[in-house]
Amino acid sequence: MYPRGGISEAGLRFIKQLGVNDVGISASWVPGYKGKGHIDLDSLLSVKDQVEQFDLHLGSVYLGKLDTTNLLLDTPGRKRIWTMFVGPLIAWEGLPFRY
C-alpha cells in the first residue's frame, strides 16, 4: 500500500491500523532523489528504518514515469537509470524493484 502524500508518521500509523504489512513508496520520497536524480543506499536504508519503526515492511520502490519509460524503451537515459536505480536495488537483497 502507498502511504498518501509521502512517508509520514501519521501515514504509516494509519497504514498499520488498516492491517497492511507491506508499504510501497515512490522513488521521489527517498531523501536526495530529487536533487541527485538517483537513490543512494544510505537514504533508502533510512526510509526502510522509518517504515520498520511501525512494524511495517518496505515492499517496493516505484520509479517515476519518465524513468520507467527510459528503462523499458532502451532510450539513451536507460544506462543512467540502470546504474542509479536498478543495480543498487538489486544489490540490496529483500527489496523488489517495480516499474
C-alpha positions in Angstrom: 0.0 0.0 0.0 1.2 3.5 -0.8 1.1 6.0 2.1 -0.9 9.1 0.8 1.3 12.1 0.4 4.6 10.5 1.1 6.1 9.0 4.2 5.0 10.5 7.5 4.4 9.2 11.0 0.6 9.7 10.6 0.5 8.0 7.3 2.5 5.0 8.5 0.4 4.7 11.6 -2.8 4.8 9.5 -1.5 2.1 7.2 -0.6 -0.1 10.2 -4.1 0.5 11.7 -5.6 -0.8 8.4 -3.8 -4.1 8.9 -1.4 -3.6 6.0 2.1 -5.1 6.3 3.9 -4.1 3.1 4.4 -0.5 2.1 5.3 0.6 -1.5 6.9 4.0 -2.0 7.7 6.3 -4.8 11.4 6.9 -5.5 10.8 10.6 -5.2 10.0 10.1 -1.5 13.6 8.9 -0.8 15.6 11.9 0.5 18.1 13.2 -2.0 16.3 11.7 -5.1 15.0 14.9 -6.5 18.3 16.8 -6.0 20.7 14.0 -7.1 18.4 12.2 -9.6 19.1 8.9 -8.1 18.7 6.9 -4.9 21.7 6.2 -2.7 21.7 3.2 -0.4 22.0 5.2 2.8 19.0 7.3 2.1 17.0 4.2 1.2 18.0 2.4 4.4 16.9 5.5 6.4 13.4 5.2 4.8 13.4 1.5 5.4 14.2 2.1 9.1 11.5 4.7 9.3 8.9 2.3 7.9 10.1 -0.6 10.1 9.6 1.6 13.3 5.9 1.0 12.7 6.3 -2.8 12.3 5.8 -2.5 8.5 7.9 -3.9 5.7 9.2 -1.8 2.8 8.0 -3.9 0.0 8.9 -1.9 -3.1 10.2 1.3 -4.6 8.4 2.6 -7.7 10.2 4.7 -10.3 8.5 7.7 -11.9 7.0 7.5 -15.4 10.0 9.1 -17.2 12.5 6.8 -15.5 10.3 3.8 -16.3 9.9 4.8 -19.9 13.7 5.3 -20.3 14.3 1.9 -18.8 11.8 0.0 -20.8 12.2 1.6 -24.2 16.0 1.4 -24.2 16.4 5.2 -24.6 19.7 7.0 -24.1 18.7 7.5 -20.4 18.5 3.7 -19.9 22.1 3.2 -18.8 21.8 6.0 -16.2 18.6 4.6 -14.8 20.1 1.1 -14.6 23.3 2.4 -12.9 21.5 4.7 -10.4 18.4 2.6 -9.5 18.2 -0.9 -10.6 21.8 -2.0 -9.8 21.7 -0.7 -6.2 18.2 -2.0 -5.5 19.1 -5.5 -6.8 22.3 -5.4 -4.8 20.3 -4.7 -1.7 18.5 -8.0 -1.1 15.0 -8.0 0.2 13.6 -5.1 -1.8 11.8 -5.9 -5.1 12.2 -3.4 -7.9 8.9 -2.3 -9.6 8.2 -0.2 -12.5 
